[in-house]
Amino acid sequence: MNNTPADLFERYLKTGMGGQPMIVDYEKSIIDFANSNQDGFNQVKDEIRILYPSPTIWNSHCFAYFTENGKKLFEAFDDKDIQQIAWSKYGFRTGITGGDYDVSSIGIGVPQTITSTVTSLKMDTYNKLIEYLGNGE
């Protein structure tokens, strides 16, 4: 169990296929890594295969603001230029009207569009999965 998907991805990058032959993570991790560490990405990109279950989980994040500056930040997320940066640099899809998602530049199987999605599971479902998987060890 990891505290965050970022922990798992970092561990994969440190141990490689021998230590982490398969991980489950958000596509944003590999996109962010490709943009922030081109040399490191070039070392691992030919070894990475990205799989998307169908349907795949579409995760969304809630944003609440309590100050005027928080409101300004909230409003900034509607800016097309900021949405484009969120995708191209950090891998955050902002919706079908949120930017020009050119995923071909990454070159490792990130789909241009996500066509079959469900919302994330409820906590009791995660707990059942964890319990079921724990029984096999």
C-alpha positions in Angstrom: 0.0 0.0 0.0 1.3 3.4 -0.9 0.4 6.8 0.5 -0.1 8.3 -3.0 0.2 7.1 -6.6 3.2 9.3 -6.8 5.0 7.2 -4.2 4.3 4.1 -6.3 5.5 5.7 -9.5 8.7 6.9 -7.8 9.4 3.4 -6.5 8.9 2.0 -10.0 11.4 4.6 -11.4 13.9 3.6 -8.7 13.5 -0.2 -8.9 12.4 -0.8 -12.5 10.8 -3.9 -13.8 12.5 -6.2 -11.3 11.0 -4.5 -8.3 7.7 -3.2 -9.8 6.8 -5.2 -12.9 3.3 -3.7 -12.9 1.8 -0.6 -11.3 -1.5 1.2 -11.4 -1.3 4.9 -11.7 -2.8 8.0 -13.3 -1.6 8.9 -16.8 -0.6 12.2 -15.4 2.4 10.6 -13.7 4.1 9.5 -16.9 3.2 12.8 -18.7 4.6 14.9 -15.9 7.7 12.7 -15.8 8.2 12.9 -19.6 8.1 16.7 -19.4 10.2 17.2 -16.3 12.9 14.6 -16.8 13.4 14.0 -20.6 16.7 12.0 -20.1 15.1 9.7 -17.5 12.0 9.3 -19.6 14.1 8.4 -22.6 15.7 5.6 -20.6 12.4 4.0 -19.6 9.9 4.8 -22.4 10.6 1.7 -24.5 9.9 -0.5 -21.5 6.6 1.0 -20.5 3.3 -0.3 -21.7 0.2 1.6 -20.8 -3.1 -0.2 -20.4 -6.5 1.3 -19.9 -9.3 -0.8 -18.6 -12.7 -0.3 -20.2 -14.3 1.4 -18.6 -11.6 3.3 -16.9 -12.0 5.4 -13.8 -12.4 9.1 -14.5 -11.3 10.9 -11.4 -12.3 14.4 -10.7 -11.3 16.8 -7.9 -13.4 19.2 -5.9 -12.2 22.7 -5.4 -13.6 25.0 -2.7 -12.5 28.5 -2.0 -12.8 30.6 1.1 -11.0 33.8 0.3 -10.8 36.3 -2.6 -7.5 34.8 -3.7 -9.0 31.3 -3.6 -11.8 32.6 -5.9 -9.2 34.0 -8.3 -7.4 30.6 -8.4 -10.7 28.9 -9.0 -11.6 31.3 -11.8 -8.1 30.7 -13.3 -9.0 27.1 -14.0 -11.4 28.3 -16.6 -8.7 30.0 -18.6 -7.9 28.0 -21.8 -4.2 28.7 -21.6 -4.0 27.4 -18.0 -6.0 24.3 -19.0 -3.6 23.7 -21.9 -0.6 23.9 -19.5 -2.4 21.6 -17.1 -2.6 19.0 -19.8 0.6 19.4 -21.8 2.9 19.8 -18.8 1.2 17.8 -16.0 -1.3 15.4 -17.7 -4.5 16.8 -16.2 -7.3 16.5 -18.7 -9.8 19.3 -18.1 -12.7 18.0 -20.3 -13.5 17.9 -23.9 -13.6 21.7 -24.2 -10.5 22.2 -21.9 -7.7 22.1 -24.3 -6.0 20.5 -27.3 -4.8 17.2 -26.1 -2.0 16.2 -28.4 -0.9 13.0 -26.8 1.2 11.8 -29.8 4.2 13.8 -28.6 4.6 11.5 -25.6 4.8 8.4 -27.8 3.9 5.7 -25.3 0.3 4.8 -25.8 -1.7 7.4 -24.0 -5.0 7.6 -25.9 -6.1 10.8 -27.5 -9.5 10.5 -25.9 -11.0 8.4 -23.1 -14.2 6.9 -24.4 -15.4 4.6 -21.7 -15.4 5.9 -18.1 -17.0 5.4 -14.7 -16.6 7.5 -11.6 -14.3 6.3 -8.9 -15.5 3.5 -6.6 -17.0 4.0 -3.2 -14.8 3.3 -0.2 -16.7 0.1 0.8 -15.9 -1.3 -2.7 -12.2 -0.5 -2.2 -12.3 -2.2 1.2 -13.9 -5.3 -0.3 -11.3 -5.5 -3.0 -8.5 -5.0 -0.5 -9.9 -7.7 1.7 -10.3 -10.1 -1.2 -6.8 -9.5 -2.5 -5.4 -9.8 1.1 -6.9 -13.3 1.4 -4.8 -14.6 -1.5 -1.5 -13.9 0.2 
